[in-house]
């Protein structure tokens, strides 16, 4: 037997920003840091799949890169719904939470994107973990709802 009890709600220790459709300057600065984003996608059975990724902004679009054949690439190619979260490692109240849609999925220019991300995250001019025969893909995510971001 289950008993449902409604717990009293307390205000959070931080103030949530209002829902927005564009990023604040502080959120843009966080995207510019060497911080991992977590991408949530749905697999073919509808189960969530979360993975950390390197990330950058292009305008208000979130850009990630992966390799064809990986679960994240399969999921994002089959179901465009996605969620993204980032937590500032220097301030755990500096959070970005986004729901969006995959609006771009291309191999064109993907090697250049992963090399640019490698420079940001590793300081190396070329992606150091490239595997022979690997085909890189760049994924563009357009935010539909930015529910949390630093002011």
FENHUKA-V16616 format. One record per residue. RES is the residue in three letters. PHI is phi in whole degrees, -180 to 180 (none if undefined). OMEGA is omega in radians with two decimals (999 if undefined). BURIAL is b if it has 9 or more other ideal C-beta (glycine too) atoms within 8 Angstrom, else e. Layout:
RES,PHI,OMEGA,BURIAL / RES,PHI,OMEGA,BURIAL
This chain:
UNK,none,3.11,e / UNK,-111,3.07,e / UNK,-116,3.12,e / UNK,-100,3.14,e / UNK,-126,3.08,e / UNK,-85,3.13,e / UNK,-83,3.10,e / UNK,-64,3.13,e / UNK,-94,3.12,e / UNK,-119,3.10,e / UNK,-66,3.13,e / UNK,-65,-3.11,e / UNK,-73,3.11,e / UNK,-134,3.12,e / UNK,-100,3.08,e / UNK,-74,3.07,e / UNK,-76,3.10,b / UNK,-70,3.13,e / UNK,-63,-3.06,e / UNK,-135,3.05,b / UNK,-114,3.06,e / UNK,-143,-3.07,e / UNK,-86,3.07,b / UNK,-75,3.05,b / UNK,-57,3.12,e / UNK,-67,3.09,b / UNK,-67,3.10,b / UNK,-61,3.11,b / UNK,-64,3.12,e / UNK,-65,3.07,b / UNK,-61,-3.14,b / UNK,-75,3.12,e / UNK,-76,3.08,e / UNK,-84,-3.08,e / UNK,-126,3.13,b / UNK,-81,2.98,e / UNK,-101,3.04,b / UNK,-112,-3.09,b / UNK,-106,3.07,b / UNK,-109,3.09,b / UNK,-126,3.13,b / UNK,-117,3.11,b / UNK,-81,-3.06,b / UNK,-60,3.13,e / UNK,-89,-3.14,e / UNK,88,3.12,e / UNK,-82,3.13,e / UNK,-72,3.09,e / UNK,-134,-3.11,b / UNK,-118,-3.14,e / UNK,-147,3.07,e / UNK,-78,-3.12,e / UNK,-143,2.93,b / UNK,-75,-2.99,b / UNK,-148,2.99,b / UNK,-149,3.07,b / UNK,-104,2.96,b / UNK,-131,-2.97,e / UNK,68,3.04,e / UNK,-103,3.12,e / UNK,-88,3.08,b / UNK,-91,-3.10,b / UNK,-120,3.04,b / UNK,-128,-3.14,b / UNK,-141,3.10,b / UNK,-147,3.11,b / UNK,-117,3.07,b / UNK,-59,-3.13,b / UNK,98,3.10,e / UNK,-78,-3.11,e / UNK,-56,-3.11,e / UNK,-62,3.13,b / UNK,-65,3.11,b / UNK,-61,-3.10,b / UNK,-62,-3.08,b / UNK,-71,3.08,b / UNK,-74,-3.07,e / UNK,-93,-3.12,e / UNK,-144,-3.00,e / UNK,-76,-3.14,e / UNK,-74,-3.07,e / UNK,-152,3.00,b / UNK,-127,-3.11,b / UNK,-132,3.03,b / UNK,-137,3.09,b / UNK,-140,3.04,b / UNK,-121,3.13,e / UNK,-66,-3.13,b / UNK,-67,3.14,e / UNK,-96,-3.11,e / UNK,-158,-3.05,e / UNK,-68,3.00,e / UNK,-94,3.06,e / UNK,-85,-3.02,b / UNK,-121,2.97,b / UNK,-118,3.08,b / UNK,-133,-3.01,b / UNK,-134,2.87,b / UNK,-111,-3.10,b / UNK,-156,-3.09,b / UNK,-132,3.03,b / UNK,-71,-3.14,b / UNK,-114,3.08,e / UNK,-149,-3.13,e / UNK,-151,-3.00,b / UNK,-145,3.02,e / UNK,-90,-3.11,e / UNK,-68,3.14,e / UNK,77,-3.06,e / UNK,-66,3.11,b / UNK,-65,3.10,e / UNK,-67,3.13,e / UNK,-66,-3.12,b / UNK,-67,3.08,b / UNK,-68,3.09,b / UNK,-65,3.10,b / UNK,-67,3.09,b / UNK,-62,3.10,b / UNK,-63,-3.14,b / UNK,-64,-2.98,e / UNK,-92,-3.10,e / UNK,-120,-3.08,e / UNK,82,3.13,e / UNK,-97,-3.07,e / UNK,-72,-3.12,e / UNK,-129,-3.14,e / UNK,-57,-3.00,b / UNK,-80,-3.06,e / UNK,-108,-3.12,e / UNK,-62,3.11,e / UNK,-108,3.13,e / UNK,-60,3.13,e / UNK,82,-3.12,e / UNK,-68,3.09,e / UNK,-111,-3.12,b / UNK,-83,3.09,b / UNK,-137,3.07,b / UNK,-100,-3.13,b / UNK,-115,3.11,b / UNK,-107,-3.12,b / UNK,-116,3.10,b / UNK,-98,-3.14,b / UNK,-65,3.01,b / UNK,-106,-3.12,e / UNK,-148,3.04,b / UNK,-103,-3.01,b / UNK,-87,3.10,e / UNK,-143,3.02,e / UNK,-166,3.10,b / UNK,-67,-3.11,b / UNK,-76,999,e
